[in-house]
Amino acid sequence: MTEQYFKWYSHNLGMDTEMLVFGDNGYPIVLFPTSMGKYYQNKDFLLLESVRWWIENGFVKIYCPDSIDTYSWYNKNIHPAERALRHNWYDKMILDEVVGRARHETGRHQVAMAGCSFGAYHATNFAFRHPEHVGYLFNMGGGFDIKMQLDGYYDDNCFYNNPPDFLPGMYHPALFNMKIVLGVGEHDFCLEQNKRMSAILGAKGIPHWLDIRPGQVHDWPAWREMFPDYLAQM
């Protein structure tokens, strides 16, 4: 499968950022790394290899951006308000510079969002904040509540980056057309967060699939099993 490397200066972030892109055409998928992960993490842990067939046959084109978690949510050297503000810059970078590029290159109106663990937080937060741009959401072992990174602090920027809190008040019609998967192992420590998210979606009448994998834990083998199954549903 083809692989391209990009590095550019992001005016939204005020710093350089990097990305790998796999495939030549097909439905665009933005695939986030796990907590504090780099743009090459999903390649190194063979998640891309698990969906090689879909990439090589032109069904999907996968964009793997870098994270800034060490500068935002996981940066304990700055105030939680600054962590949330920096994440807003990242959200704008993904919207303008990654999703914008993916839509232009593939000619698609919408993209898919995907990620494992904290990458699933990023995917879900973006998808629910910008549902008009997202046709599919594939979560694998996701944790969705950002309060654990806020040291007890909470403001509007925190609220609107915390899906369990802002989703109940969202009524964008695109949410009801989005194909949403919550994939989680039976023994994953994020299981309860996925059940809670499923309950929120269910209460709003938003169709989704809560996929609880028997015997699986919070680890890459489970996610490599899930990801191709989800692409097969596209």
N, CA, C and O of each residue as an XYZ file, in Angstrom:
936
protein
N       0.854     -1.193      0.000
C       0.000      0.000      0.000
C       0.890      1.244      0.000
O       1.964      1.263      0.602
N       0.416      2.274     -0.688
C       1.209      3.492     -0.767
C       1.191      4.230      0.566
O       0.205      4.200      1.302
N       2.307      4.892      0.855
C       2.465      5.641      2.101
C       3.151      6.964      1.787
O       4.186      6.989      1.122
N       2.578      8.059      2.263
C       3.158      9.379      2.058
C       3.366     10.063      3.410
O       2.557      9.929      4.328
N       4.471     10.796      3.502
C       4.799     11.551      4.715
C       4.689     13.040      4.420
O       5.185     13.519      3.400
N       4.030     13.777      5.333
C       3.887     15.222      5.189
C       4.310     15.917      6.481
O       4.010     15.455      7.581
N       4.999     17.014      6.324
C       5.352     17.888      7.449
C       5.117     19.316      6.996
O       5.547     19.708      5.911
N       4.427     20.103      7.834
C       4.140     21.489      7.475
C       3.981     22.333      8.735
O       3.781     21.815      9.834
N       4.074     23.626      8.546
C       3.845     24.558      9.649
C       2.353     24.839      9.735
O       1.740     25.298      8.771
N       1.775     24.560     10.893
C       0.351     24.795     11.122
C       0.155     26.155     11.758
O       0.647     26.409     12.858
N      -0.566     27.034     11.068
C      -0.863     28.347     11.640
C      -1.886     28.232     12.768
O      -1.925     29.088     13.652
N      -2.706     27.196     12.750
C      -3.641     26.985     13.857
C      -2.927     26.611     15.142
O      -3.337     27.023     16.227
N      -1.854     25.826     15.024
C      -1.097     25.380     16.194
C       0.068     26.305     16.526
O       0.505     26.363     17.675
N       0.574     27.029     15.529
C       1.769     27.827     15.736
C       3.019     26.985     15.859
O       3.967     27.373     16.542
N       3.032     25.830     15.201
C       4.157     24.900     15.261
C       4.078     23.938     14.091
O       3.052     23.847     13.416
N       5.171     23.219     13.854
C       5.169     22.188     12.826
C       4.320     21.002     13.260
O       4.209     20.702     14.449
N       3.729     20.342     12.291
C       3.003     19.092     12.552
C       3.302     18.108     11.433
O       3.756     18.496     10.357
N       3.042     16.824     11.694
C       3.395     15.767     10.751
C       2.228     14.809     10.578
O       1.331     14.741     11.418
N       2.254     14.065      9.470
C       1.158     13.139      9.168
C       1.629     12.092      8.162
O       2.427     12.383      7.271
N       1.125     10.876      8.320
C       1.269      9.832      7.313
C      -0.080      9.626      6.642
O      -1.125      9.712      7.287
N      -0.049      9.351      5.336
C      -1.266      9.086      4.580
C      -1.078      7.779      3.825
O      -0.071      7.578      3.147
N      -2.068      6.889      3.952
C      -1.998      5.564      3.345
C      -3.102      5.417      2.304
O      -4.273      5.672      2.585
N      -2.715      5.003      1.099
C      -3.670      4.788      0.031
C      -3.697      5.937     -0.950
O      -3.167      7.016     -0.684
N      -4.325      5.689     -2.095
C      -4.384      6.675     -3.176
C      -5.765      7.282     -3.355
O      -5.883      8.420     -3.810
N      -6.812      6.544     -3.007
C      -8.171      7.060     -3.157
C      -9.099      6.255     -2.253
O      -8.663      5.382     -1.504
N     -10.388      6.571     -2.342
C     -11.363      5.902     -1.487
C     -11.898      6.843     -0.423
O     -11.535      8.019     -0.380
N     -12.756      6.322      0.430
C     -13.378      7.131      1.479
C     -12.304      7.560      2.477
O     -11.551      6.716      2.963
N     -12.214      8.857      2.795
C     -11.154      9.320      3.699
C     -11.461      9.013      5.158
O     -12.573      9.240      5.635
N     -10.465      8.497      5.849
C     -10.571      8.200      7.277
C      -9.448      8.932      8.002
O      -8.279      8.793      7.640
N      -9.795      9.709      9.022
C      -8.802     10.337      9.889
C      -8.637      9.435     11.108
O      -9.581      9.226     11.870
N      -7.428      8.905     11.280
C      -7.157      7.915     12.326
C      -6.176      8.504     13.335
O      -5.020      8.764     13.004
N      -6.637      8.710     14.555
C      -5.832      9.360     15.581
C      -4.980      8.351     16.355
O      -5.374      7.193     16.485
N      -3.826      8.767     16.867
C      -3.038      7.898     17.755
C      -3.633      7.877     19.158
O      -4.524      8.664     19.476
N      -3.138      6.977     19.986
C      -3.578      6.910     21.378
C      -2.913      8.029     22.178
O      -2.208      8.861     21.606
N      -3.128      8.058     23.479
C      -2.672      9.173     24.309
C      -1.173      9.445     24.129
O      -0.332      8.563     24.301
N      -0.876     10.701     23.774
C       0.482     11.198     23.566
C       1.205     10.463     22.446
O       2.432     10.515     22.357
N       0.443      9.772     21.583
C       1.041      9.005     20.497
C       1.442      9.883     19.329
O       0.951     11.001     19.175
N       2.344      9.358     18.505
C       2.832     10.066     17.334
C       2.073      9.614     16.087
O       1.325      8.636     16.109
N       2.285     10.348     15.016
C       1.581     10.101     13.763
C       1.874      8.724     13.169
O       1.094      8.227     12.357
N       2.986      8.102     13.559
C       3.357      6.785     13.027
C       2.933      5.636     13.937
O       3.206      4.477     13.624
N       2.270      5.932     15.058
C       1.945      4.890     16.036
C       1.032      3.812     15.471
O       1.275      2.624     15.679
N      -0.013      4.211     14.760
C      -0.949      3.215     14.229
C      -0.297      2.326     13.174
O      -0.714      1.184     12.978
N       0.718      2.844     12.499
C       1.497      2.010     11.589
C       2.370      1.040     12.386
O       2.388     -0.156     12.092
N       3.089      1.540     13.385
C       4.013      0.714     14.158
C       3.302     -0.425     14.867
O       3.862     -1.514     14.997
N       2.071     -0.195     15.331
C       1.322     -1.232     16.048
C       0.408     -2.033     15.116
O      -0.502     -2.730     15.565
N       0.668     -1.919     13.819
C       0.076     -2.772     12.775
C      -1.428     -2.598     12.596
O      -2.089     -3.468     12.028
N      -1.978     -1.476     13.079
C      -3.399     -1.243     12.841
C      -3.645     -1.000     11.351
O      -4.663     -1.428     10.807
N      -2.701     -0.304     10.691
C      -2.839     -0.094      9.248
C      -2.717     -1.404      8.491
O      -3.408     -1.622      7.496
N      -1.846     -2.266      8.960
C      -1.674     -3.575      8.315
C      -2.964     -4.385      8.370
O      -3.249     -5.158      7.455
N      -3.746     -4.215      9.435
C      -4.984     -4.987      9.586
C      -6.038     -4.610      8.550
O      -6.974     -5.371      8.304
N      -5.882     -3.419      7.936
C      -6.853     -2.975      6.921
C      -6.174     -2.752      5.570
O      -6.666     -1.994      4.733
N      -5.046     -3.415      5.370
C      -4.291     -3.274      4.120
C      -5.174     -3.538      2.902
O      -5.089     -2.809      1.913
N      -6.021     -4.568      2.958
C      -6.842     -4.943      1.800
C      -7.726     -3.778      1.355
O      -7.844     -3.511      0.159
N      -8.353     -3.076      2.318
C      -9.249     -1.965      1.988
C      -8.460     -0.794      1.395
O      -8.958     -0.084      0.521
N      -7.234     -0.600      1.871
C      -6.402      0.486      1.351
C      -5.920      0.159     -0.053
O      -6.040      0.981     -0.962
N      -5.377     -1.033     -0.232
C      -4.797     -1.401     -1.525
C      -5.848     -1.500     -2.625
O      -5.532     -1.299     -3.798
N      -7.077     -1.802     -2.271
C      -8.138     -1.916     -3.263
C      -8.910     -0.615     -3.461
O      -9.935     -0.590     -4.142
N      -8.415      0.456     -2.866
C      -8.969      1.775     -3.135
C     -10.287      2.088     -2.467
O     -10.994      3.002     -2.890
N     -10.634      1.337     -1.418
C     -11.890      1.618     -0.728
C     -11.750      2.751      0.287
O     -12.696      3.505      0.515
N     -10.564      2.871      0.899
C     -10.338      3.915      1.900
C      -8.957      4.532      1.704
O      -8.034      3.897      1.193
N      -8.847      5.776      2.121
C      -7.572      6.475      2.197
C      -7.445      6.986      3.624
O      -8.311      7.727      4.088
N      -6.385      6.606      4.328
C      -6.305      6.840      5.764
C      -5.256      7.899      6.085
O      -4.097      7.801      5.681
N      -5.697      8.908      6.822
C      -4.856     10.034      7.231
C      -4.524      9.878      8.722
O      -5.426      9.784      9.554
N      -3.243      9.852      9.049
C      -2.792      9.644     10.430
C      -2.066     10.890     10.925
O      -0.846     10.980     10.781
N      -2.779     11.852     11.502
C      -2.141     13.073     11.989
C      -1.421     12.850     13.314
O      -1.676     11.878     14.024
N      -0.521     13.770     13.626
C       0.148     13.768     14.915
C      -0.819     14.256     15.992
O      -1.826     14.893     15.683
N      -0.518     13.961     17.233
C      -1.279     14.524     18.352
C      -0.470     15.638     19.000
O       0.734     15.759     18.772
N      -1.141     16.449     19.810
C      -0.423     17.421     20.641
C      -0.772     17.203     22.106
O      -0.730     18.141     22.902
N      -1.119     15.965     22.468
C      -1.550     15.671     23.836
C      -0.543     16.119     24.885
O      -0.929     16.572     25.963
N       0.753     15.993     24.576
C       1.771     16.381     25.561
C       1.792     17.887     25.790
O       2.313     18.355     26.803
N       1.225     18.653     24.850
C       1.147     20.108     24.991
C      -0.214     20.554     25.497
O      -0.361     21.690     25.946
N      -1.217     19.674     25.432
C      -2.578     20.069     25.802
C      -3.064     19.271     27.004
O      -2.692     19.576     28.137
N      -3.894     18.249     26.773
C      -4.559     17.556     27.874
C      -3.606     16.920     28.879
O      -3.928     16.858     30.065
N      -2.446     16.447     28.440
C      -1.525     15.745     29.339
C      -0.417     16.650     29.873
O       0.515     16.170     30.518
N      -0.508     17.936     29.615
C       0.527     18.869     30.053
C       0.183     19.391     31.449
O      -0.608     20.324     31.590
N       0.770     18.794     32.462
C       0.491     19.178     33.841
C       1.242     20.440     34.259
O       1.091     20.904     35.389
N       2.051     20.999     33.357
C       2.814     22.207     33.678
C       2.056     23.488     33.340
O       2.542     24.590     33.594
N       0.865     23.335     32.765
C       0.048     24.501     32.451
C      -1.332     24.343     33.093
O      -1.736     23.236     33.448
N      -2.037     25.440     33.235
C      -3.370     25.430     33.849
C      -4.347     24.649     32.957
O      -4.226     24.692     31.733
N      -5.309     23.937     33.552
C      -6.286     23.194     32.746
C      -7.015     24.054     31.715
O      -7.374     23.552     30.650
N      -7.241     25.333     32.004
C      -7.880     26.210     31.024
C      -7.021     26.331     29.770
O      -7.551     26.373     28.660
N      -5.711     26.387     29.934
C      -4.798     26.460     28.805
C      -4.763     25.135     28.052
O      -4.617     25.127     26.830
N      -4.894     24.016     28.761
C      -4.938     22.707     28.103
C      -6.134     22.637     27.152
O      -6.004     22.195     26.010
N      -7.293     23.076     27.629
C      -8.499     23.049     26.793
C      -8.358     24.008     25.619
O      -8.778     23.692     24.506
N      -7.772     25.176     25.857
C      -7.587     26.144     24.777
C      -6.672     25.577     23.695
O      -6.952     25.722     22.505
N      -5.585     24.934     24.102
C      -4.669     24.346     23.126
C      -5.352     23.229     22.339
O      -5.097     23.054     21.147
N      -6.216     22.480     23.010
C      -6.931     21.457     22.260
C      -7.858     22.088     21.216
O      -8.032     21.534     20.131
N      -8.446     23.225     21.533
C      -9.272     23.917     20.536
C      -8.444     24.273     19.300
O      -8.942     24.194     18.177
N      -7.187     24.662     19.500
C      -6.315     24.927     18.352
C      -6.121     23.656     17.525
O      -6.121     23.691     16.294
N      -5.955     22.533     18.230
C      -5.774     21.244     17.544
C      -7.032     20.867     16.760
O      -6.948     20.400     15.624
N      -8.183     21.072     17.371
C      -9.452     20.793     16.703
C      -9.568     21.603     15.415
O     -10.009     21.086     14.389
N      -9.173     22.865     15.471
C      -9.219     23.727     14.285
C      -8.216     23.250     13.235
O      -8.503     23.294     12.039
N      -7.044     22.798     13.674
C      -6.053     22.266     12.741
C      -6.595     21.033     12.029
O      -6.447     20.905     10.813
N      -7.218     20.129     12.773
C      -7.775     18.920     12.157
C      -8.860     19.301     11.150
O      -8.905     18.752     10.049
N      -9.718     20.225     11.517
C     -10.807     20.632     10.626
C     -10.275     21.284      9.351
O     -10.657     20.898      8.247
N      -9.404     22.259      9.505
C      -8.943     23.038      8.353
C      -7.880     22.318      7.532
O      -7.926     22.320      6.301
N      -6.920     21.701      8.225
C      -5.711     21.247      7.555
C      -5.692     19.754      7.242
O      -5.002     19.326      6.316
N      -6.437     18.964      7.996
C      -6.474     17.519      7.733
C      -7.774     17.139      7.030
O      -7.745     16.553      5.948
N      -8.906     17.468      7.634
C     -10.186     17.155      6.999
C     -10.326     17.926      5.689
O     -10.790     17.378      4.690
N      -9.930     19.186      5.694
C      -9.995     19.967      4.459
C      -9.176     19.341      3.349
O      -9.624     19.263      2.205
N      -7.978     18.895      3.685
C      -7.120     18.236      2.700
C      -7.730     16.929      2.222
O      -7.741     16.642      1.025
N      -8.243     16.132      3.168
C      -8.819     14.830      2.822
C     -10.017     14.985      1.892
O     -10.156     14.231      0.929
N     -10.866     15.940      2.168
C     -12.036     16.170      1.312
C     -11.604     16.608     -0.083
O     -12.159     16.156     -1.085
N     -10.613     17.487     -0.138
C     -10.141     17.968     -1.438
C      -9.517     16.836     -2.251
O      -9.786     16.710     -3.445
N      -8.688     16.014     -1.612
C      -7.965     14.965     -2.330
C      -8.876     13.835     -2.796
O      -8.634     13.239     -3.846
N      -9.920     13.536     -2.028
C     -10.768     12.389     -2.349
C     -12.070     12.797     -3.038
O     -12.767     11.948     -3.594
N     -12.401     14.076     -3.006
C     -13.652     14.533     -3.601
C     -14.880     14.152     -2.798
O     -15.998     14.199     -3.310
N     -14.681     13.776     -1.550
C     -15.799     13.372     -0.687
C     -16.280     14.550      0.151
O     -15.494     15.400      0.569
N     -17.572     14.578      0.382
C     -18.163     15.651      1.191
C     -17.879     15.442      2.672
O     -17.727     16.405      3.423
N     -17.809     14.162      3.094
C     -17.587     13.840      4.498
C     -16.406     12.898      4.651
O     -15.938     12.299      3.683
N     -15.929     12.778      5.893
C     -14.842     11.867      6.224
C     -15.313     10.928      7.330
O     -16.376     11.126      7.920
N     -14.512      9.911      7.598
C     -14.708      9.054      8.769
C     -13.694      9.452      9.829
O     -12.584      9.878      9.510
N     -14.079      9.312     11.081
C     -13.176      9.535     12.209
C     -12.981      8.205     12.930
O     -13.933      7.448     13.121
N     -11.732      7.924     13.332
C     -11.455      6.659     13.990
C     -10.293      6.819     14.957
O      -9.464      7.717     14.808
N     -10.240      5.938     15.949
C      -9.133      5.953     16.887
C      -9.302      4.897     17.954
O     -10.398      4.392     18.194
N      -8.186      4.574     18.592
C      -8.157      3.615     19.698
C      -7.825      4.349     20.992
O      -7.028      5.287     20.994
N      -8.440      3.919     22.088
C      -8.157      4.482     23.407
C      -8.366      5.996     23.390
O      -9.464      6.447     23.063
N      -7.344      6.804     23.734
C      -7.522      8.252     23.730
C      -7.698      8.786     22.310
O      -8.251      9.869     22.118
N      -7.230      8.031     21.317
C      -7.511      8.390     19.931
C      -8.995      8.341     19.630
O      -9.495      9.112     18.810
N      -9.703      7.429     20.297
C     -11.156      7.364     20.141
C     -11.824      8.587     20.768
O     -12.848      9.060     20.275
N     -11.242      9.100     21.859
C     -11.749     10.375     22.396
C     -11.656     11.464     21.328
O     -12.626     12.176     21.067
N     -10.474     11.586     20.711
C     -10.294     12.617     19.693
C     -11.295     12.439     18.549
O     -11.904     13.406     18.091
N     -11.454     11.205     18.100
C     -12.375     10.930     16.992
C     -13.802     11.299     17.356
O     -14.509     11.926     16.568
N     -14.223     10.909     18.548
C     -15.592     11.148     18.990
C     -15.848     12.622     19.242
O     -16.877     13.160     18.833
N     -14.914     13.272     19.913
C     -15.074     14.694     20.201
C     -15.201     15.494     18.909
O     -16.064     16.365     18.798
N     -14.338     15.200     17.927
C     -14.408     15.917     16.662
C     -15.720     15.607     15.939
O     -16.394     16.515     15.451
N     -16.074     14.337     15.873
C     -17.278     13.940     15.133
C     -18.533     14.601     15.695
O     -19.390     15.050     14.935
N     -18.644     14.663     17.014
C     -19.852     15.227     17.614
C     -19.840     16.756     17.607
O     -20.901     17.380     17.646
N     -18.657     17.364     17.559
C     -18.568     18.816     17.433
C     -18.831     19.274     15.994
O     -19.347     20.368     15.766
N     -18.469     18.424     15.031
C     -18.575     18.794     13.616
C     -19.304     17.696     12.831
O     -18.752     17.172     11.864
N     -20.517     17.344     13.223
C     -21.178     16.185     12.602
C     -21.462     16.355     11.111
O     -21.596     15.365     10.391
N     -21.555     17.592     10.646
C     -21.824     17.814      9.233
C     -20.664     17.351      8.349
O     -20.845     17.150      7.148
N     -19.486     17.183      8.929
C     -18.306     16.766      8.165
C     -17.991     15.276      8.301
O     -17.066     14.784      7.655
N     -18.746     14.551      9.132
C     -18.379     13.175      9.487
C     -19.499     12.202      9.131
O     -20.629     12.341      9.601
N     -19.173     11.215      8.295
C     -20.151     10.213      7.911
C     -20.076      8.937      8.734
O     -21.071      8.232      8.899
N     -18.874      8.644      9.253
C     -18.659      7.429     10.042
C     -17.796      7.760     11.253
O     -16.925      8.628     11.196
N     -18.057      7.050     12.352
C     -17.253      7.171     13.563
C     -16.955      5.769     14.083
O     -17.860      5.033     14.477
N     -15.667      5.409     14.078
C     -15.244      4.080     14.514
C     -14.382      4.205     15.767
O     -13.235      4.647     15.699
N     -14.939      3.816     16.905
C     -14.225      3.859     18.174
C     -13.758      2.463     18.571
O     -14.479      1.482     18.389
N     -12.553      2.383     19.110
C     -12.011      1.117     19.586
C     -11.387      1.337     20.958
O     -10.340      1.973     21.078
N     -12.035      0.808     21.989
C     -11.507      0.950     23.350
C     -11.473      2.386     23.826
O     -10.539      2.778     24.525
N     -12.470      3.180     23.464
C     -12.443      4.606     23.747
C     -12.833      4.973     25.168
O     -13.662      4.319     25.801
N     -12.204      6.043     25.649
C     -12.623      6.721     26.870
C     -13.005      8.133     26.477
O     -12.245      8.789     25.764
N     -14.151      8.625     26.915
C     -14.710      9.852     26.347
C     -14.814     11.021     27.317
O     -15.122     12.136     26.896
N     -14.569     10.798     28.590
C     -14.738     11.855     29.590
C     -13.387     12.502     29.871
O     -12.478     11.843     30.376
N     -13.249     13.775     29.551
C     -11.976     14.471     29.657
C     -11.713     15.011     31.062
O     -10.635     15.548     31.320
N     -12.674     14.879     31.970
C     -12.514     15.475     33.305
C     -11.280     14.974     34.038
O     -10.728     15.684     34.879
N     -10.838     13.752     33.726
C      -9.661     13.194     34.406
C      -8.400     14.000     34.100
O      -7.406     13.874     34.815
N      -8.421     14.824     33.054
C      -7.256     15.627     32.690
C      -7.359     17.078     33.166
O      -6.534     17.910     32.788
N      -8.355     17.386     33.985
C      -8.641     18.795     34.287
C      -8.404     19.186     35.738
O      -8.600     20.347     36.095
N      -7.991     18.255     36.580
C      -7.636     18.568     37.972
C      -8.747     19.325     38.698
O      -8.474     20.190     39.531
N     -10.007     18.996     38.378
C     -11.139     19.622     39.043
C     -11.611     20.915     38.428
O     -12.637     21.457     38.841
N     -10.886     21.423     37.449
C     -11.273     22.672     36.790
C     -12.282     22.380     35.682
O     -12.266     21.304     35.085
N     -13.172     23.360     35.408
C     -14.150     23.175     34.325
C     -14.634     24.533     33.848
O     -15.062     25.367     34.645
N     -14.561     24.749     32.526
C     -15.104     25.958     31.925
C     -15.802     25.579     30.625
O     -15.948     24.392     30.333
N     -16.236     26.562     29.839
C     -16.972     26.264     28.609
C     -16.120     25.494     27.602
O     -16.626     24.599     26.925
N     -14.834     25.829     27.496
C     -13.963     25.086     26.581
C     -13.854     23.623     26.992
O     -13.806     22.733     26.143
N     -13.816     23.385     28.286
C     -13.782     21.995     28.777
C     -15.103     21.299     28.450
O     -15.116     20.176     27.945
N     -16.205     21.975     28.742
C     -17.537     21.403     28.501
C     -17.696     20.994     27.042
O     -18.140     19.883     26.752
N     -17.337     21.888     26.123
C     -17.559     21.609     24.699
C     -16.466     20.730     24.087
O     -16.420     20.539     22.872
N     -15.597     20.204     24.932
C     -14.664     19.159     24.507
C     -14.865     17.883     25.318
O     -13.996     17.012     25.348
N     -16.009     17.784     25.969
C     -16.320     16.613     26.801
C     -17.625     15.992     26.297
O     -18.705     16.373     26.748
N     -17.532     15.038     25.362
C     -18.743     14.514     24.708
C     -19.859     14.046     25.642
O     -21.024     14.301     25.340
N     -19.566     13.370     26.772
C     -20.690     12.952     27.622
C     -21.498     14.129     28.168
O     -22.663     13.969     28.532
N     -20.878     15.314     28.226
C     -21.585     16.481     28.745
C     -22.292     17.272     27.647
O     -23.446     17.662     27.818
N     -21.615     17.514     26.519
C     -22.250     18.376     25.516
C     -23.177     17.622     24.570
O     -24.077     18.224     23.985
N     -22.975     16.310     24.407
C     -23.802     15.564     23.456
C     -25.289     15.583     23.800
O     -26.104     15.721     22.888
N     -25.688     15.452     25.070
C     -27.126     15.460     25.357
C     -27.845     16.700     24.846
O     -29.040     16.631     24.560
N     -27.162     17.824     24.724
C     -27.799     19.041     24.240
C     -27.628     19.283     22.751
O     -28.021     20.338     22.252
N     -27.052     18.334     22.035
C     -26.833     18.483     20.596
C     -28.025     17.938     19.813
O     -28.518     16.849     20.109
N     -28.487     18.685     18.823
C     -29.618     18.242     18.011
C     -29.351     18.438     16.525
O     -30.286     18.611     15.743
N     -28.091     18.412     16.134
C     -27.748     18.573     14.726
C     -28.277     17.374     13.940
O     -28.019     16.235     14.331
N     -29.003     17.589     12.855
C     -29.585     16.453     12.111
C     -28.553     15.479     11.582
O     -28.866     14.304     11.391
N     -27.313     15.938     11.335
C     -26.284     15.037     10.815
C     -25.917     13.939     11.806
O     -25.440     12.878     11.404
N     -26.133     14.182     13.094
C     -25.844     13.156     14.097
C     -26.673     11.894     13.864
O     -26.224     10.787     14.159
N     -27.870     12.066     13.339
C     -28.780     10.940     13.169
C     -28.499     10.162     11.882
O     -29.048      9.082     11.663
N     -27.640     10.726     11.041
C     -27.232     10.035      9.809
C     -25.843      9.416      9.910
O     -25.463      8.595      9.076
N     -25.093      9.808     10.926
C     -23.743      9.294     11.115
C     -23.787      7.817     11.503
O     -24.612      7.412     12.323
N     -22.902      7.016     10.916
C     -22.769      5.600     11.283
C     -21.748      5.502     12.414
O     -20.559      5.749     12.211
N     -22.220      5.141     13.603
C     -21.399      5.203     14.818
C     -21.167      3.808     15.381
O     -22.111      3.039     15.564
N     -19.909      3.488     15.654
C     -19.557      2.220     16.292
C     -18.796      2.507     17.582
O     -17.835      3.276     17.586
N     -19.227      1.892     18.665
C     -18.512      1.908     19.940
C     -17.989      0.499     20.168
O     -18.717     -0.372     20.645
N     -16.725      0.278     19.826
C     -16.125     -1.041     19.986
C     -15.306     -1.106     21.256
O     -14.477     -0.232     21.507
N     -15.530     -2.144     22.072
C     -14.832     -2.241     23.357
C     -14.777     -3.700     23.796
O     -15.705     -4.469     23.544
N     -13.696     -4.066     24.446
C     -13.559     -5.423     24.952
C     -14.375     -5.659     26.212
O     -14.642     -4.737     26.982
N     -14.762     -6.899     26.404
C     -15.542     -7.282     27.596
C     -14.794     -6.937     28.887
O     -15.419     -6.598     29.892
N     -13.465     -7.021     28.866
C     -12.660     -6.747     30.058
C     -11.866     -5.445     29.940
O     -10.898     -5.241     30.673
N     -12.266     -4.572     29.030
C     -11.616     -3.273     28.848
C     -12.033     -2.351     29.990
O     -13.211     -2.295     30.345
N     -11.067     -1.627     30.567
C     -11.406     -0.712     31.662
C     -12.239      0.479     31.188
O     -12.754      1.242     32.006
N     -12.371      0.639     29.872
C     -13.238      1.691     29.318
C     -14.649      1.188     29.010
O     -15.445      1.920     28.422
N     -14.967     -0.033     29.392
C     -16.273     -0.609     29.061
C     -17.418      0.262     29.570
O     -18.363      0.531     28.829
N     -17.345      0.705     30.825
C     -18.444      1.478     31.395
C     -18.617      2.813     30.677
O     -19.742      3.289     30.522
N     -17.501      3.430     30.233
C     -17.620      4.677     29.485
C     -18.341      4.445     28.161
O     -19.112      5.296     27.716
N     -18.096      3.300     27.531
C     -18.780      2.984     26.276
C     -20.256      2.707     26.511
O     -21.098      3.110     25.709
N     -20.576      2.023     27.602
C     -21.980      1.789     27.934
C     -22.699      3.108     28.212
O     -23.850      3.295     27.815
N     -22.009      4.017     28.897
C     -22.598      5.327     29.184
C     -22.829      6.104     27.892
O     -23.881      6.716     27.711
N     -21.847      6.080     26.998
C     -22.013      6.792     25.728
C     -23.152      6.186     24.923
O     -23.934      6.908     24.305
N     -23.247      4.860     24.928
C     -24.336      4.189     24.232
C     -25.690      4.609     24.803
O     -26.649      4.800     24.055
N     -25.769      4.751     26.119
C     -27.019      5.167     26.761
C     -27.399      6.590     26.353
O     -28.574      6.882     26.130
N     -26.398      7.480     26.254
C     -26.664      8.857     25.834
C     -27.185      8.886     24.395
O     -28.163      9.567     24.088
N     -26.511      8.132     23.521
C     -26.950      8.072     22.134
C     -28.349      7.462     22.026
O     -29.193      7.946     21.272
N     -28.579      6.392     22.792
C     -29.884      5.744     22.767
C     -30.998      6.652     23.243
O     -32.092      6.654     22.678
N     -30.720      7.430     24.289
C     -31.732      8.346     24.816
C     -32.100      9.418     23.798
O     -33.217      9.934     23.813
N     -31.167      9.753     22.917
C     -31.431     10.753     21.891
C     -31.991     10.138     20.614
O     -32.348     10.859     19.683
N     -32.070      8.815     20.565
C     -32.568      8.147     19.374
C     -31.572      8.124     18.229
O     -31.960      8.000     17.067
N     -30.272      8.245     18.554
C     -29.232      8.221     17.528
C     -28.797      6.779     17.298
O     -28.308      6.138     18.229
N     -28.958      6.251     16.093
C     -28.568      4.864     15.827
C     -27.064      4.677     16.021
O     -26.270      5.551     15.671
N     -26.683      3.532     16.580
C     -25.275      3.220     16.784
C     -25.142      1.735     17.087
O     -26.134      1.043     17.316
N     -23.913      1.260     17.084
C     -23.618     -0.149     17.385
C     -22.647     -0.196     18.550
O     -21.496      0.221     18.420
N     -23.105     -0.703     19.692
C     -22.228     -0.971     20.827
C     -21.708     -2.398     20.675
O     -22.433     -3.362     20.923
N     -20.461     -2.523     20.269
C     -19.851     -3.814     19.959
C     -18.933     -4.223     21.104
O     -17.787     -3.778     21.173
N     -19.432     -5.073     22.005
C     -18.646     -5.549     23.145
C     -18.036     -6.895     22.769
O     -18.754     -7.873     22.565
N     -16.717     -6.940     22.677
C     -16.012     -8.141     22.223
C     -15.731     -9.087     23.397
O     -15.024     -8.711     24.331
N     -16.276    -10.308     23.361
C     -16.070    -11.257     24.460
C     -14.589    -11.558     24.673
O     -13.847    -11.808     23.723
N     -14.177    -11.528     25.932
C     -12.828    -11.924     26.314
C     -11.736    -10.920     26.020
O     -10.590    -11.134     26.416
N     -12.054     -9.817     25.331
C     -11.018     -8.875     24.916
C     -10.738     -7.827     25.993
O     -11.594     -7.502     26.815
N      -9.494     -7.305     25.958
C      -9.060     -6.288     26.898
C      -8.699     -5.013     26.131
O      -8.920     -4.915     24.924
N      -8.144     -4.047     26.850
C      -7.774     -2.754     26.278
C      -6.375     -2.858     25.672
O      -5.382     -2.495     26.303
N      -6.317     -3.366     24.420
C      -4.987     -3.570     23.826
C      -5.098     -3.694     22.313
O      -6.182     -3.902     21.768
N      -3.963     -3.561     21.651
C      -3.904     -3.527     20.192
C      -4.457     -4.769     19.506
O      -5.111     -4.626     18.474
N      -4.235     -5.987     20.016
C      -4.809     -7.147     19.315
C      -6.323     -7.044     19.136
O      -6.853     -7.427     18.092
N      -7.021     -6.527     20.151
C      -8.473     -6.357     20.042
C      -8.805     -5.317     18.975
O      -9.742     -5.499     18.198
N      -8.044     -4.235     18.937
C      -8.341     -3.151     17.992
C      -8.009     -3.565     16.561
O      -8.689     -3.162     15.618
N      -6.954     -4.377     16.405
C      -6.640     -4.882     15.061
C      -7.708     -5.850     14.569
O      -7.870     -6.026     13.361
N      -8.422     -6.464     15.464
C      -9.535     -7.337     15.090
C     -10.774     -6.515     14.743
O     -11.512     -6.845     13.815
N     -10.988     -5.452     15.492
C     -12.183     -4.625     15.287
C     -12.140     -3.822     13.992
O     -13.117     -3.795     13.242
N     -11.013     -3.169     13.727
C     -10.955     -2.169     12.662
C     -11.383     -2.713     11.298
O     -12.213     -2.086     10.640
N     -10.851     -3.857     10.845
C     -11.328     -4.364      9.548
C     -12.805     -4.737      9.558
O     -13.484     -4.602      8.540
N     -13.306     -5.203     10.691
C     -14.741     -5.517     10.766
C     -15.576     -4.261     10.559
O     -16.633     -4.318      9.932
N     -15.119     -3.144     11.073
C     -15.883     -1.906     10.956
C     -15.803     -1.359      9.517
O     -16.794     -0.860      8.984
N     -14.637     -1.457      8.907
C     -14.522     -0.988      7.521
C     -15.410     -1.833      6.597
O     -15.902     -1.343      5.580
N     -15.604     -3.086      6.955
C     -16.465     -3.963      6.146
C     -17.926     -3.517      6.184
O     -18.723     -3.927      5.340
N     -18.280     -2.678      7.162
C     -19.656     -2.200      7.273
C     -19.904     -0.951      6.436
O     -21.046     -0.508      6.315
N     -18.852     -0.379      5.857
C     -19.002      0.878      5.105
C     -19.736      0.642      3.794
O     -19.954      1.582      3.031
